[in-house]
Amino acid sequence: MPARVLVVDDILRNVKVLEAKLTAEYFEVATAMNGRDALALMAEDPPDIVLLDVMMPEMDGVEVCRIVKADPKLSHIPIVMVTALSEPSDRVRGLEAGADDFLTKPVNDVALFARVRSLVRLKMMMDEFRLREQTSSKFGVLGEEGAVLNLDTAGANILVIDDSIADGRVITSTLEVDNQVTVVTEPDKALDVARQGHFDLIIVSLLLRDSDGLRLCSSLRTMDDTRQASILVLIEDNQIDQLVKALDIGANDYLMKPIDRNELLARALTQIRRKRYQDRLRENYQLSMAMAVTDVLTGLHNRRYMESHLGNLVRRAVEGGRPVSLVMLDIDFFKVVNDTYGHDVGDEVLKEFAIRIQQNVRGIDLAARYGGEEFMIVMPETDLAVAQTVAERLRGYVSDQPFKVSHDVGELVVTVSLGVTVSGPGDVPETMIKRADEALYKAKNDGRNRVVVVEGPPTES
């Protein structure tokens, strides 16, 4: 997973070692030797994640972390403290300052990379919602965002899945002061309880005697009722392989047994804040969609919103080098459908076509009705090859399954032509839309029911 990592440490050897290891794992790495330089770099070009040493002169890592987490523009960036400090009180101090994790040297490389990838995945998902929030704010729907660290954590609903009675009591007594805690000691009942509880945080032991904690985590991540909950797993320090798997399948954080109450509280509050921050982003996004940014007939985004959002993505792509792809779609012979069966049937085809688009794109992609029977798919962080694959899949999904309609004919065979392009140097939304339109025009002229790809503008020499 490509990501930009900022490594901050006042010891050059430590910086070089981490830089070499991360580069070998295909991360882009920036470095800073002190807190002030790190803050300047973050303000100028925010990274995807920060690996931060604690013990630095002038401004230590904890202070740097507090400053970042108090800044609404930077507070969503994950910070992992990597330090020689090993006392529980040191970890708690870092976590209370807003750090997402606190790793003690020497750090297991496999665990470190798994943690980095896990946090980057979460950050990229939130980036997309933040970008959409930024787009929506142009319509006067949303106010300024606040820092993650300022979010209230009281009143959280917490589920604990652990067959250890003693650990369940420790967790409950630590977290129940301001929250509602439910403990399940029989893992086979846990999923039923989780479905009904609207939980903010789910704590899962990976030391269950008669059940697979990893499988529980996987199930929690796939169920609609729990997929947005934060998951914190309980493990022992010799379970590195299980920790890596847990992070890979969607666990947000972990706590080593025996349980330290202060660290448990700090990690739980961090996850509750992040859950509420994500909830706020989703709610704001949904609120913005209630305004005039959706197409009434299909429920997709409308042209106005798509063009504004594409503008943000293209600027980001040009500045950061991450491509955005654009797919333009047009239903073949749609006028014949309207003229033969009437506009009511035409509307049914448009609605079903929109559903099929939604079923074949990712959550971060944006589908819009551009006008009439023309549609657009904006695909962030996507190269041309992937966009072409998605377009071909969608073309087949439309042509291979007839559309059911209310007319006596019962169903119609519908095909679609698609033009695909990708962002490049100096691009603006208008140039991308023009290229996609040219590709679509060629697909129509070449016989319809096909995908035509047009490369981005030539790379500057």
C-alpha positions, 0 to 999 in steps of 0.5 A: 500500500503506497503511503508517505511516512514521516520519520522523526528522530534526533539520532541519525542512525535510527532515522536511516535504519527506519528509512531503509526498512520502510523504503524496502517495503515501498513506502515513501519516506520523509525525515526530520531530526527534531520536533520543530522541523517535523511540524513544519514538514507536516504543515507544508505536506501532511504525511499519511503517518508519523513515526515519532521518537519521544526523547528529543531535545527542545521539543519532545515527541509527546509535545509534538503529538499534542500540537498535531492532535490539537490542529484540526487540519492535522489531527486525523494523521496517525502517530506511532511513537517508537522509543526506548521508553518501556514503562507503562506510564510512558505508554499512557503519557504518549497515548493520552497525548493522542498517539495511536500507538506506542512501540518500544524498541527494539520493534519487531519489523513485521509488527511495525509494518502491519501497524503502519498499514493498518493505520494508513488504511484507516487514514485513507478512508477518513481522507476520502470522507474529509475530502467530501466534507470539504466539497460539501462545505462549499455549499454552506452545509457544514461548519469548520471541523474540530480536532479529534482530541477534543471529541467527547468520549462519555457515554460510549457503548462497549462490548467485551468478549472474553471468557476470563472472568477476572479480566472481564471485571478489570475491564468493566471496572476501568471503563464503566465510570462514563460508559456502558459496558457489556461483557460476554463470556460465551463467545458463541453468543457474542455475534448475536449480542454485537448485532443488537448493541450499536457498540462504539468499541468492541474488545476481543480477547485472542486468548479465548479457550474454546473459540477463535478470536480472529474469526470473531474479529473477521465476522465483526468487520463484515456484519453491517451492524458492527463494521463501523465499530472500533475493535481492540484485541487483547493478546500476549506479547508472544502472539506477534503472528496473531497480532499481524493477522488481527490488524490485517483483518481490521482490528484498530488497536491492541493491548498486551496482557496482563492488563494495565488499567491506565493503558486500557483506558487510554487506548479505549478513549483513543478508539472511541474518539476515532469512532466518533470522528468517523461517525461525524464525518459520515453524518456530515456527508449524509447531511450534505447529500440531503442538499441539492447534490443528488440526482432525484431520479437515480439517487446518484450524485449530480453533475454539480457535485461531481465536478466540484469533487473531481476538482478537489481530487485532480488538484490533489493528484497533480500536487501529490502524484496520486492518480484519479481516474474518470469513467464516462458512460452512456446508455446505447440507443436510449432515445429508442427506449423512450420513443418505443416504450415511453419515458416511464420505462426510460426512467426505470432503465435509468434507475436500474442502470444507476443501481448496477453502477453502484454495485460495481464500484468501491465505497471511495468511488463517486458515481454521478449522473452527468445528464440525460443518459450520461453518467460519470464514475470518479475513482480516487487513487486509481490508475488507468489499468484498474479503471479499465478493468472496472469499466469492462466489468460494469459493461458486461454486468449491464449487457449480460443481464436484461433490465426488467421493466413494467412494460408488456415486453417484460425486460430489455437488453441494454448496453453501455459505451464507456470512455476511460482516462486518468489524471496527469501533469497539468490536468484540470477537471475540464481536460479530464472530462474532455478526454473521457468524452472523446473516448466515449465518442470513439466507443460509440463510433466503433460499434457501441457496447465497448470500453475505450481508454485514453491516456492522460496528458504527456509527462513533462520532460 
